[in-house]
Amino acid sequence: MHGRKRKGVAALAVLTIASLAIVASAFARADAGPAATAAPNAGCDSPTIGFQGPITGDAAFIGKEQLGFSQYAIKKLGGGKIKLSQQDTQLDPAQASTTGTKLHADANVLAVVGPAGSQEVLAVAPIYKKGQRLPFISGSATRTSLTNGSIPNFFRVVPNDSVQAPTTAKFLRQVLKAKHVFIVDDQTAYSRPLANGVQANLKAGGVKVTRNSVNQKVTDFSSLVSKIGDDVTHVYLPWQIAANGQIFGQQMKEQGKKAVIFGSDGLDSGDFKIQGAYISAFAPDIRGIKGNAAFIRGYGKKFVSNFGPPMYVATQAAILAIQKACADGDATRAEVQKNLRATLIPKTPLGGNLQFTARGDVKGAKFYIFKLGAGGKKTLVG
Amino acid sequence: MDWDFFVQQLVNGLTLGSVYALIALGYTMVYGILKLLNFAHGEVYMMGAFAGFGVLSLFGGALGVTINVVVLIGLMLAVAMIGTGFLGVAIERFAYRPLRNAPRIAPLISALGVSFFLQSSALLLFGADFRSYETYEYIDLASGIHWGPLNISVVRIAVILTAFALMFGLTLLVARTRLGKAMRATAFDREAAAMQGIDVDRVIVATFFIGSALAGAAGVMVGLVFYKVYHLMGFLAGLKGFTAAVVGGIGSIPGAMLGGLLIGLSEAFITGYVSSTFQDVFVFSILIVLLLVRPSGLLGKADIQKV
């Protein structure tokens, strides 16, 4: 009896260790970063770009597409020399800080692409500003204040919310003739300022606004949906998790609410496909841009959102800045930042040129508005 | 008073509350018998949701269901309940039984380990993407009860009724059957129950099976009502279920049901009448006050200590 028990326990131990080994090896594959003990000042021996994005967790769809397009840029433009160090942030500022510290400590890392969310950018900014300042380029963080000059080593390839908020409010007022807008933010550093901006713009235009907020982790919105009155013409959701927007939309249908949903760029994904809804997007659908066919074929994978292509452009900018800095065989992060500041990439896959303003914003960027049809099919309407 | 709005929030709260109650039952049953907080219970619920999704995919997926929808949902529930029931038994056998006589902190750490193990396993098996039950593709959400502005979908009605039927069944099982009697005896005094000829190991296995099966059912119900299924979904639901068990009086089966419903209803009414922004702050403040007044929970019994 005791022998059987011991055998059982031994079997359990073997099973657990084997399972943990499988899980650990899988994670190790997903988190394949450079050696943490890289020699200092080895920038051009093994130049590396850090990647930060939500590869797992609630917003994994964003991270996976961003990673896919970053890898595509490295493969296509890196000349086989530049490496990518992937770091998963799970869209969590704490996780972004931890992985950011790792990247900052690695002398081979000359620039970072990411992180995805504004709250994460705020979390890593103090780390990347320390010591040997590490330049970083986000492909999706849109909070306006990120480029107010307080983070001099930050760049982004997408327009900021000072463009998104007025564009959205103007479309709601002038095109959709909104009378009463029900705004729900998701309590994040991305969502709240954007909601505030749209609210202020709408109020200034004489539109009635009801403001609510809900935690991003919540998945039952039915109590909140019940509060949408009959006079509400539009619901504005500046959210990061598209699947939550889909639940909200379905719960509206379930309760017979007729208001039309307008989602921010965070809902620009295949997970959100409420027919008749509108979304704003910081990038055009690259499939609709002439001359992109070969680029898309080269990527070779399916993508459902607009989060990936800007990350290609961010990685492209980082690669060019590093290659230029390494031309003399030696590079520092300061040189890479200087080169980024002078970036000029003509005709990117996003349709225009890429140039940064003195504060790291992209010059001449604009937001696009799409209407969703059956199955989430997008039509450009603004 | 807008009664339609009130009833709508009542239904919203009952739906959420009945799911919390089903999860809380697993916590309370295991605690009642083993005095163990099974922190892996939220992940068992997550696995139940994935099992239901697997059945849905097997029968054509949301966009092409190949069998009768009622049969499909019955199968989803059955597979999820049986699957998670056996998962619970395996967890007990491999993670808790070897530690049964260890200090109480040891099985607690083991429970946390199992929780992370299941989360990571789900990530490995199913990936990080959201899966959606997309109930609206095969059930008309407009069907159900419609009185003026009040709308209660047929899915919500089915979820509430199923949850109450499961709770009623469990109550009967515990109160009227030999197994239930053995469970009560084991919960009261494990050693004395063993001396009376009760196979305590079997009772514990049955407890884990039933508690986990209820969590599996809750997972499918959440998928049907709220669609989204992913590997981290067990954390918050587990936390709410655990809180419900504590508020109701951990170890008390009616207490767990009451606690679950109370939390679900509080969330709905606070969102509806006070603020969605600080929903959790209000809900947990109420619960703290309640526990200050009744530290052993609403229907829990205070431990008598020999001095």
Interface residues (C-beta under 8 A of the other chain):
Chain A: G8 V9 L12 L15 T16 S19 L20 I22 V23 A26 F27 I55 T56 G57 D58 A60 F61 K64 V184 Q187 N212 S213 V214 N215 K217 T219 D220 S222 S223 L224 S226 K227 D230 A243 N244 Q246 I247 Q250 K253 E254 Q255 G256 D271
Chain B: F5 Q8 Q9 N12 G13 T15 L16 R93 F94 A95 P98 F117 S120 S121 L123 L124 G127 A128 D129 F130 S132 Y136 L141 A142 H146 P149 N151 S153 R156 V222 V225 F226 Y227 K228 Y230 L232 M233 L236 E267 A268 F269 T271 G272 S276 T277 Q279 D280
